[in-house]
């Protein structure tokens, strides 16, 4: 996450510098080698400006190379660890998410039930109970393990982006969205089932038979 933030920061700094000269990259990816050539051809740059531009592109290239190297190492670690490899069977979970799950959750035996793990991650839905025993339980928000919760939300978004009928979890999430009228609520609701499935796979490790409809392959993509 820290390296991804460094890459994003380098991109934003480059875009901010170019904005001073009314130059916008639009859909051109600044990580592409052609972006540097295109930018240098947009105007007559002074020697100082060329030096600053070169430094911006070098910082971005360095951040990208760091992300790619770390991602490759994470993929190798996931493939050799049964618990991490088992997490890949959970719908929407990629290698980075699987690696972080085992690192953050650790020994799943300390959670007596899936609900306790969901609470630990801060994904438990809010609940208001009236009557004689009034009770207020805050929902997803400023509690639990924020870094793991953010990754699970990204995984839930990946599930929601699937085509209709691709999985029961996706269809259930969209039916909830239609009832509630709020996509964020549906995404937050998809997260806990994923966390509970992770608990089972971390505990049992990788199994040989793939789950129906679910195919997981590791792609060399630092955003995975």
Backbone torsions as a table, in degrees:
resi	resn	phi	psi	omega
1	UNK	NA	-39.3	-179.8
2	UNK	-64.5	-42.4	179.8
3	UNK	-67.9	-36.5	177.1
4	UNK	-64.0	-37.7	177.1
5	UNK	-65.8	-37.9	178.5
6	UNK	-64.3	-39.1	177.6
7	UNK	-66.1	-44.3	178.7
8	UNK	-62.7	-41.3	179.3
9	UNK	-63.1	-40.6	178.9
10	UNK	-64.3	-39.1	177.6
11	UNK	-64.7	-45.8	-178.7
12	UNK	-65.1	-37.4	178.2
13	UNK	-65.0	-40.2	178.0
14	UNK	-65.6	-46.1	178.7
15	UNK	-61.7	-39.6	179.1
16	UNK	-64.0	-39.5	178.9
17	UNK	-66.1	-41.9	-179.5
18	UNK	-68.4	-28.6	179.8
19	UNK	-61.8	-30.7	178.4
20	UNK	-59.3	-25.5	-177.9
21	UNK	-109.1	19.8	179.2
22	UNK	56.2	38.6	177.5
23	UNK	-113.9	123.0	179.6
24	UNK	-119.5	135.7	-179.9
25	UNK	-77.9	-23.6	-177.8
26	UNK	52.1	-118.8	-176.2
27	UNK	-87.3	-2.0	179.1
28	UNK	-74.0	123.1	-178.7
29	UNK	-75.6	118.9	-178.7
30	UNK	-65.9	-15.5	177.6
31	UNK	-76.2	-17.2	-179.7
32	UNK	-74.5	140.2	-179.1
33	UNK	-61.6	-29.4	-179.4
34	UNK	-69.9	-20.6	-178.8
35	UNK	-64.1	-40.7	179.4
36	UNK	-62.7	-45.0	179.0
37	UNK	-63.4	-39.7	-178.7
38	UNK	-65.7	-43.4	-178.9
39	UNK	-63.9	-44.7	-178.2
40	UNK	-65.1	-22.7	179.8
41	UNK	-90.8	1.7	-176.4
42	UNK	-81.7	-22.0	-179.4
43	UNK	-163.8	175.0	175.4
44	UNK	-86.2	106.7	-178.4
45	UNK	-89.8	142.0	174.5
46	UNK	-73.9	162.2	178.4
47	UNK	-55.4	-40.3	179.0
48	UNK	-65.2	-43.2	-179.7
49	UNK	-64.5	-39.6	177.0
50	UNK	-63.1	-39.0	177.9
51	UNK	-63.7	-43.6	178.9
52	UNK	-64.3	-41.7	178.1
53	UNK	-62.7	-42.6	178.9
54	UNK	-60.5	-41.7	179.2
55	UNK	-65.1	-38.9	177.6
56	UNK	-61.1	-48.0	-178.9
57	UNK	-67.8	-34.5	178.4
58	UNK	-67.7	-40.6	177.8
59	UNK	-63.8	-40.4	179.0
60	UNK	-65.6	-44.3	-179.9
61	UNK	-62.8	-38.2	179.2
62	UNK	-66.3	-42.7	179.0
63	UNK	-63.1	-40.8	179.0
64	UNK	-64.2	-43.3	-179.7
65	UNK	-64.3	-37.2	177.3
66	UNK	-64.5	-43.6	179.3
67	UNK	-62.0	-43.9	-178.5
68	UNK	-65.5	-40.8	179.6
69	UNK	-65.8	-42.1	179.9
70	UNK	-68.1	-38.3	179.3
71	UNK	-63.6	-40.9	178.1
72	UNK	-62.5	-40.7	178.7
73	UNK	-66.0	-39.4	178.9
74	UNK	-64.9	-42.8	178.9
75	UNK	-59.6	-42.3	179.7
76	UNK	-64.7	-40.1	179.2
77	UNK	-65.9	-40.9	-179.9
78	UNK	-64.0	-40.9	-178.0
79	UNK	-67.8	-25.6	-177.6
80	UNK	-97.8	-5.5	-179.9
81	UNK	-108.6	118.7	-176.9
82	UNK	-59.5	-38.8	-178.8
83	UNK	-66.5	-44.2	179.2
84	UNK	-66.6	-43.4	179.5
85	UNK	-62.9	-34.8	177.5
86	UNK	-64.2	-33.7	-179.7
87	UNK	-65.6	-23.5	-179.5
88	UNK	-65.6	-16.7	179.5
89	UNK	-77.9	-11.8	178.0
90	UNK	-78.7	131.4	-176.4
91	UNK	-58.3	128.5	177.0
92	UNK	88.9	-4.0	-176.3
93	UNK	-94.8	125.5	176.5
94	UNK	-104.9	-176.3	-176.4
95	UNK	-62.0	-40.3	179.4
96	UNK	-64.3	-43.2	179.5
97	UNK	-64.4	-41.7	179.6
98	UNK	-65.6	-42.6	178.9
99	UNK	-62.0	-46.0	-178.8
100	UNK	-65.8	-35.1	-178.7
101	UNK	-61.1	-48.1	-179.6
102	UNK	-68.0	-37.5	-179.5
103	UNK	-67.3	-39.4	-176.6
104	UNK	-83.2	-45.3	-175.2
105	UNK	-75.4	-39.8	179.2
106	UNK	67.3	-128.7	-178.8
107	UNK	-76.3	108.3	-178.5
108	UNK	-71.3	-13.9	179.6
109	UNK	-64.4	-19.1	179.3
110	UNK	-76.0	-8.8	176.1
111	UNK	-104.2	113.5	-175.6
112	UNK	-71.6	-18.3	-179.3
113	UNK	-150.0	156.9	177.3
114	UNK	-58.1	-33.1	-179.7
115	UNK	-62.3	-34.8	179.5
116	UNK	-68.7	-34.7	175.7
117	UNK	-66.9	-41.2	177.8
118	UNK	-61.1	-41.0	176.9
119	UNK	-64.1	-41.1	-179.2
120	UNK	-60.4	-36.4	-179.8
121	UNK	-83.9	-9.6	-179.8
122	UNK	77.5	30.9	-178.4
123	UNK	-108.1	4.0	-177.7
124	UNK	-70.4	132.9	-178.8
125	UNK	-66.5	152.9	177.8
126	UNK	-71.3	154.0	-178.5
127	UNK	-151.0	134.8	175.6
128	UNK	-116.5	126.6	-178.9
129	UNK	-120.7	121.3	-179.3
130	UNK	-102.9	-174.1	-179.8
131	UNK	98.5	-155.9	-176.5
132	UNK	-67.2	-36.3	179.8
133	UNK	-108.4	74.8	-177.3
134	UNK	-65.7	136.8	-177.6
135	UNK	-147.1	134.7	179.1
136	UNK	-122.9	120.1	178.7
137	UNK	-117.4	117.1	-179.1
138	UNK	-64.7	150.0	-178.9
139	UNK	-90.1	-155.3	-178.7
140	UNK	-63.1	128.8	-178.8
141	UNK	173.8	-134.8	-171.6
142	UNK	-81.8	62.2	175.3
143	UNK	-161.1	162.0	-179.6
144	UNK	80.7	-168.9	-178.0
145	UNK	-86.2	100.2	-172.8
146	UNK	-61.3	-43.1	-175.3
147	UNK	-63.4	-40.5	179.6
148	UNK	-74.2	-34.5	178.3
149	UNK	-63.8	-39.8	178.7
150	UNK	-63.8	-40.5	178.8
151	UNK	-66.3	-38.5	178.9
152	UNK	-68.7	-34.1	176.3
153	UNK	-65.0	-39.9	176.1
154	UNK	-62.9	-39.9	178.4
155	UNK	-65.1	-39.2	178.2
156	UNK	-65.4	-38.3	176.8
157	UNK	-62.2	-37.9	178.4
158	UNK	-63.8	-38.1	177.5
159	UNK	-65.4	-42.7	-178.1
160	UNK	-67.2	-23.4	-179.8
161	UNK	-82.5	-4.8	179.4
162	UNK	-67.9	163.0	177.0
163	UNK	-72.9	155.1	179.7
164	UNK	-59.1	133.9	179.0
165	UNK	86.1	-0.7	-178.6
166	UNK	-68.3	-32.3	179.4
167	UNK	-158.2	155.8	178.0
168	UNK	-65.8	-36.6	-178.6
169	UNK	-65.7	-39.2	178.4
170	UNK	-64.3	-47.2	-178.7
171	UNK	-64.3	-38.5	177.7
172	UNK	-64.6	-40.6	178.8
173	UNK	-62.4	-41.8	180.0
174	UNK	-72.5	-32.1	175.8
175	UNK	-67.0	-35.6	175.8
176	UNK	-66.6	-39.0	177.6
177	UNK	-62.0	-40.4	179.8
178	UNK	-66.2	-33.7	179.7
179	UNK	-76.7	-42.2	-175.0
180	UNK	-88.0	-26.7	-178.9
181	UNK	74.3	18.8	-177.9
182	UNK	-138.7	114.8	-178.1
183	UNK	-65.3	-37.7	-179.0
184	UNK	-61.0	-37.5	178.2
185	UNK	-63.8	-42.7	-179.6
186	UNK	-65.6	-41.8	179.4
187	UNK	-63.6	-43.8	179.0
188	UNK	-63.5	-30.4	179.6
189	UNK	-76.3	-27.5	179.1
190	UNK	-74.3	-27.0	-177.7
191	UNK	-60.6	-49.3	-178.6
192	UNK	-56.7	-43.8	176.0
193	UNK	-58.8	-36.2	177.9
194	UNK	-65.2	-42.3	178.7
195	UNK	-62.9	-40.6	-179.9
196	UNK	-66.4	-38.3	176.9
197	UNK	-66.9	-36.9	176.9
198	UNK	-59.4	-41.8	-179.6
199	UNK	-57.5	-43.9	-179.0
200	UNK	-66.3	-40.2	-177.9
201	UNK	-74.1	-34.4	175.8
202	UNK	-65.7	-37.9	-179.6
203	UNK	-70.8	-41.9	-175.6
204	UNK	-96.2	-11.7	-178.6
205	UNK	76.8	-169.1	-177.5
206	UNK	-80.7	137.0	177.0
207	UNK	-107.9	161.6	-173.1
208	UNK	-82.5	-28.7	-176.8
209	UNK	-90.3	124.8	178.9
210	UNK	-70.8	151.1	178.2
211	UNK	-72.1	148.3	179.5
212	UNK	-62.0	139.4	179.0
213	UNK	72.2	-9.6	-173.8
214	UNK	-107.8	121.0	173.2
215	UNK	-125.8	128.7	-177.5
216	UNK	-122.5	122.1	174.8
217	UNK	-128.2	146.9	180.0
218	UNK	-89.6	119.3	178.3
219	UNK	-104.1	142.7	-179.4
220	UNK	-76.6	80.3	-179.4
221	UNK	-139.4	112.3	-175.6
222	UNK	-61.5	-10.4	178.5
223	UNK	-90.4	-4.0	-170.5
224	UNK	-61.7	NA	NA
